[in-house]
Amino acid sequence: MSAPAWETVIGLEVHAQVASKAKLFSDASTAYGAEPNTQVSFVDAAMPGMLPVINRACVAQAVKTGLGLNGKIHLVSEFARKNYFYPDLPSGYQISQYDKPLVGEGWLEIETGDGVRKIGIERLHLEQDAGKLLHDQSADASLVDLNRAGVALMEIVSRPDLRSAAEAESYVRKLRALLRGLGTCDGNMEEGSLRVDINVSVRRRGAPLGTRCEVKNVNSFRFMAQAIAYEERRQIALLEAGGEVAQETRLFDAGNGETRPMRSKEDAHDYRYFPEPDLPPLVLEQAWVDALAADLPELPEAKRARFMGYGLSAYDAEVLTSDGARAAYFEAALDCLPEAERAAAAKPLAHWVTGDVAASLNEAGKGFAESPVPPPRLVALWQLQARGTISGRIAKEVWAQMFASGDAPDAIIAAQGLTQVSDESEIAKVVDALLAEEAEKWAQVQDKPRMLGWFVGQVMARMAGKANPQAVQRLLRSRLSKD
């Protein structure tokens, strides 16, 4: 099968909100969800005479991120004014970095269909966020909320090394996991703390790069995929019809899954960058950078490899390490066990954490750090199941009650009489009664072995899920061999 005639080229600009209690150049709060315009300092509002003061904690977070991205940390960087007019930008310019960013070239590895590949990082720079426009259709007006104005952002710019929506998703997921693992950004796309600008172009295979279009402020993986797919179709159709792709900025319309023009794409000279006169060059000491590097937590890739050393699949390890709090919960559960028992417990505990625990937390709108069931109680539940005290089905019921009440599993089991029945003489009474009632169906099992599962289910149902399923199967097979 011949390769497709067209190739998609994608570069991403990821805007990650720095995990900091205060903004980049003021002490105003960054807490999410406050009433509009209640977290705005005079600096954020661009009141005359107010001067910006750099937040050292934000710089440290950006340096740690740069180190995690294998980037070059520039000991001297500069801020610049990026000039443009928009109602949510009170000063008429954004304080950003231009030709002298804080972090230079680095890379991030992703998994593709062809194996592991390095995606180049062009730069990481610090900048302040703008406010937010709220469109009130009933009043035919737009309102401005400046709570976000001045919030510190890390803009992480990739090389145009990505070739598909799947690769773009893999890259952003890996980047989000890294940011969360470092504790430098919470990665919450729904709240806007991680947003993606997608640069898409198409070209004939082997041809020079085509004209790119930028799709602004995409905040979900699903929308990313839809926006890239639409741009691929649109640009290819345009070129095959003999037209040209215009360099422009576009918005993604989630309602119909299409992008639409926003404005012609600006080049750097359109913003009239010049050095920020109110801020001196940002000068770092190598010893300070080295101290930050020495204090970095274990990065997700290293943690993933270590988890796989416990016998976990690559998929399970990836899911666990995609969220720092989830990985910490899993590790805290393993730490409840003697070291010699951890390898055997890792896989079933991982399935609990990524399955029932994650589902319950998601339904409740909570994160792993907020779980009402601490890791030691999850381990206690799993041990009761592993020892045969309760069945897998009962374990799930007990988990639901633990999550709702916070009670210990053994207390719930004792109060409700949920201990698993492993006495085969007791189970045999139910088995024999069932076979007598369903003699006609039982006679068909020799020719239709799959029907045995129906009988197992019937015994379990009659014993309210408390029968030992292995014992049930043994007894049924022994009856079948006698027949």
N, C-alpha and C positions, 0 to 999 in steps of 0.2 A: 504493500500500500504506500503510495507516494505521500510525502510530507505536505501539509497544507501550504498553499501559495503565500499566505499572509502570516506575519508574526506580530504578536502584540508586545509592546515594550511598556513597562510600568515602573514608575518611580513614586515613592511615597514621602510625604511630609507629615510626620506624626506630631501633633501638639499634645504634650503630656503635662498636666497640671502638677506642679511641684508639691509634694507633701510637706506643707508648712502651715503653721498656725497664723502667720502674718503674710502680707503681700510682699512683692519684690522690692518696692521702694517706700513702703509705709508700714505702720503697725496695725493697720485695719485688719479685722478678722477675715478669714477665708472660709468660715463654716458654711456648709451648704444648706439651703432651704430657708434662709432668713427673709424677713419681710423686705420688699424692694427698697433699695436706697438707704438701708440702715447700717451698712458696713462700708462707708465711703469716707475716707479722710480728705483733708484739704488738698493733699498731693494727688490723690486719685481723681478728684474733681477738677484738677488743673487750675486751682485758684491762684491768682497772681502772687508772685513772690515765694511760693512754696517750692522747696528744693527736694529732689529725691535723695534718699539715703539707702545704699545697698543693704539687703538682708543677707548676712553672712551664712545663715542656715540654708538659704536657697542656693547659694553658690556651692556649698558643700554637697548638697543633694545632686546638683548638676555634675559636679566632678565625679562623684561616686557612680553616677549613671555612665559617664564617659569611660570610666575605668572598666565597668561591666561590659561595655561595647567594644573593648579593646582599642579605644580611641586614644589619640595623642592629646594630652592635656597641655594647653598653652598657658605658660606661667604669666604671660602678659596678654590680655585681651581688652577690647574696647567696646563701649556701647555707642550706638548711633541712633539718630532720629530717622524714622521711616515716615515720610510725610504723605498723608492722604486724609481726605475729609469724609467723615461718616458720623451720623448723629450719636452713635454710642462711643465715640472717641473724643472726650471733652477738649483735649489739648490740640487736636488737629494733627497730631503725630503720635507714633508709637515708639517707645524706647525699646530698641532691639539691638542685635549685633549684626554687623555686615561683613566686612572684609577681614576682621580679626575676631573670630568666634572663640568661645571658651574651649571647645573641644574640636579637634581636627579629625582626620580620617580614621575609621575603625571598621568593624565588620560584625556580622551576626550570622550564625549558621542556621539553616532551615533544612527540613527533610522534604525532598521532592520525589517524584516517581523515579528519578534517576539516581537517587541516593542523597547524601548530605552535600549542600552547596553553601558557599560563603556569599552573603549579600553585602556589598560594600556600603558603608556609612560615610557620607560625604562630610557631615559636620553635625555638631549639636551646639545650639546657642540658646542663651537666655533671652526672654523678652516678656513684656507685660501684656496681659490680656486686655481686650476691650470690654465694654459693657454688653448689655443684651437688649435688643429691641423686642417689645411685646406689642403685637398687632391686635388692636381691639376693633373688630369689624363692626360691632354694634354702634360704636361711637365714630367710626370712620377716622380713626387716629392711631398713631403708633406712640407707645410710651417707652421711656428709657429707664432701665434698671442698671445702676452703676455698681452693684455689689461685686461683680466680677472684674470691674475695671482695676487694673493694677495687679491682679493675681499673677503669680509667677508661672510662666510656661517654659518648658524645654521643647524647642522645635528640633526634631531629629529627622534629618534629611538623608534618604537612601540614594544610592546610585540607581540608574535605570537598569537594574539587573534582574527584575522580576518579569516573568513571561506569561503569567496567567492569573486569574482571580484566585485559584487555589493556592498559588505561591504567595500572592499578596496576603491572603488570610493567614497562612502559615507564618509569614514574617511578623504580622501584627500580633498574632497570638504569642509567638516567642518573645517579642519585645515587651508585651504586656506582662508576661510571666517574669521576665527579668526585672522590670520596674517594680513589680509587687515583691519579688524576692529581695530586692535591694531596699525596699521600703521608701522609694523616692517618688512614687505616684501610686494612687490606689487603682488606677486603670478602669475606673467606673465609666463606661461609655454612655450609660443611660443618664448620668448626671452631668455629662459633658467634660469630665476630667481627662478623657482621652478622645481626641478627634483626629480624623485623617483627611488630608487633602491628597487626591489621587491624580497623578499625571499619567495620562494614557496617550499613546500614539501607536500607529500600525505602519508596517512597511513590508515590502516584498522581501522574502528571505534573501539575506546577503546584501540587501540595499542599505544605504545610509539611513540614519534615524529619521523618522517622519516628524511632521508638525504635531506638537502635543497640545492637548486640552487638559485643563485642571478642573477637577470636580471638587468643590469646596465642602468642608465640614461634614463629612460622613461619619456617623456615630454608631454603626452596627456592622457586624460581619456580613449579615444578609444584604444590607444595602450596598456594602462595598462590592459584593459579587454582582448584584444587579446593575450597579452603575458601570462597572467595567464591561460587563456583557453588552450593555446597551451602547456604550461608546465604541466597542469593537465593531458591532453591526453598523452603526451609523457612519463611522469613518470609512470602513471598507466599501459600503454601498456608495458613498460619496466619491471615493477615488475610482471605483470601477465604472462609475457613470461619467468619468472624465472631469470631475470637479476637484476642488482643493479644500483641504481642511484648514479652517481659520484658527489661528492661535487665540484661544479665549478661555475665560473662566466660566464654568457652568455650575449650576445647582442641580442636585438630585431631587426629583419629585417622587417621594415614596408612594404617593397615591396611585400613580400609573407606571412606576418603575422606569421612568425616563429621566434623562438629563435635559436641561434647557439653558439657553444662553443667559449669562448674568452681565458680563461686560467683556470687552476685549482684554486679552491677557497682558498684564503689565510686565515690563522688563525692569531691571534694577534702576535704570536711570529715570524711569517714570516716578519713582518714589523720592527722588532727590535726597538720597542718603547723605548725611554729613555727621561728623563726630558729635556726640552728645556734649554740649558745652557745660552742663551742670554736673557731670560725673567725670572724675579723673580715670585714667586707665586702670583696669582691674589687675592688680599685681599679686600673684600667689607665691608662697614660698614652697620650694620643693619638699622640705621637711614636712610641711602641713599636708601636701598631697600624698606623700609616702605614708603618713599616719592614717589618712583616710583609706588608702589601699590596704594597709595592714589590718584594718578594722572591718573590711567588707565581710558580710555574711557569706555562707556557702551559696554559690550561684546555682540557679535551677538546673543547668546542664550537669554540674557535678553531683547535685542531689539526685537527679534522674538516674545517673549511672550507679550511684550507691544503692538506690532503691531496687534497680534491676539486679544488683548483687544479692538481694534477698530472695531472688527468684521471681520477681514480678515481671510481667510482660512489658514491652516498650510502651504499649498503649496505656496500661494502668499507671506506669511511672510518669508518663506524660500528663495524664489527667491529674494526678496527685500534685505534681510540681507546678501546674499552671496557676495555682493559687497558693501563695505563701502560707495563709492561715490553714488551708486544707492540709498541706504538707506537714505543718506543725502539729495539727490534730492527730494525724496518722502516726507521726513519730512519737508523740506523747503517749499514744496507745501502746506502741511497741515497747516503749521504755517501762511500761508497767510490768513487763514480763522478764524473767531471767534471760540473759543473753543467749543461752543454749536453746531457748524455745522460740526465739524471734523469727528465725527463718521459716519454721513451720506455720507460724501464726500470720506472717506478712500477707500472704495472698488472701485468706479469708477476711482479715481485718481491712485490707485495701478494698475488697468488694463491699464490705459494710459501709466504709467511709464514702466511697464514690457512688454507692447505691442508696440505701435507705436513709443514711444520715444526711447526705447531700439533698435528697428529695424532700425530706422533712424540713430542713433549713430553708430551702428555696420556697416551699409553700408558705412558710411562716415569715418570709422576707428577712431572714437573718443570715449572718455570716458564720463561719466556723468558730470564730472567736467569741460569738455570742451563744453558742450551743447550750441549751439547758441541761444536756447530758454530757458531763465531763468524760474525757477519754478513759479513766479507770472504770467507769460504770459500763461503757461500751465493751471493754475487755471482759468484765465480769459476765455480761450477757453472752458474749461469744463463747466463753469457757463453759457456761452452762449448756450451751448447744453442743459444743465439741465433746463434752463428757457424756452426752446422751440424756441429761436431766430433762431437757425439753427438745422438741423437734424443731426443724427449721421454720415450719409454718407458725408454731407457737412463738418462736423467737421474734418473728416479725410483729406479731400481735403485742408481745411484751414491749418491744421497742416503741411502738406507737404510744403505749401507755406511759412509758418512761419519759418520752419526749413531752407529753402533755402534762404530766404530774411532777416530774423530777424525782420520782421514787426509785429506789434501788430495784434491780431485776428480781433478786431472790425474795424481796418483800412482796412484790406483785404476784410472783408465782405461788408463794405460800398462801397469800390471801385468797387467791382464786382457784387453788387446787389444779394448777396447770402442769404439774410434774409429768413427764413422759412415762407412759406405761411400757415397760420392757419385759414384764413377766409374760412369757410365751403361753403359759397355761390360760391366762386371762384373755390374751389376744385370740387364742385358738377357739374359745367359746364363740366369739363374734364371727371368726372365719367360718367355722362349721355351720353356724346358723345361716350365714349368708349363702353358702354353697347349697344348703338344703332348699333355700327359697328360690335360688336362681339356678337350679339344676340344669335347665335347658341351655342357658347361656354358658354354664361351666363346661358342658359337654362339647362346646365349640372351640374351647381354648386351645386344644391340641392342634387343630387345623388353623387357628387364627391366634398366634401367640401374643399379638398386640392387645388382645382383649384382657390379658392379665392385668394391664395397667388400670382398666376399669374396675376390676375387683379390688386392687390396692386402694384406689380412691374411695370405693364404697366402705371398706373397712375403716379407713382413716376418718371418713365422715361420721360413721356410726360411733366412733370413739372420740368425737369432737377434736380430732387432730392430735390427740395425745398418745396414740400408739406409736411405738418405734417402727418407722417405715421399713427398716432393714429386716426386723423381725417379722413384719407382715409379709414381706416378699418371700422370706425363707419358708414360712408356714404354707403359703399358697403354692410354692414350687414343690414342696414335699408332698402336698395333697395331689398335685398334678402328676408327679412321678408314680404315685401309688395307683392312680387311675390308668 
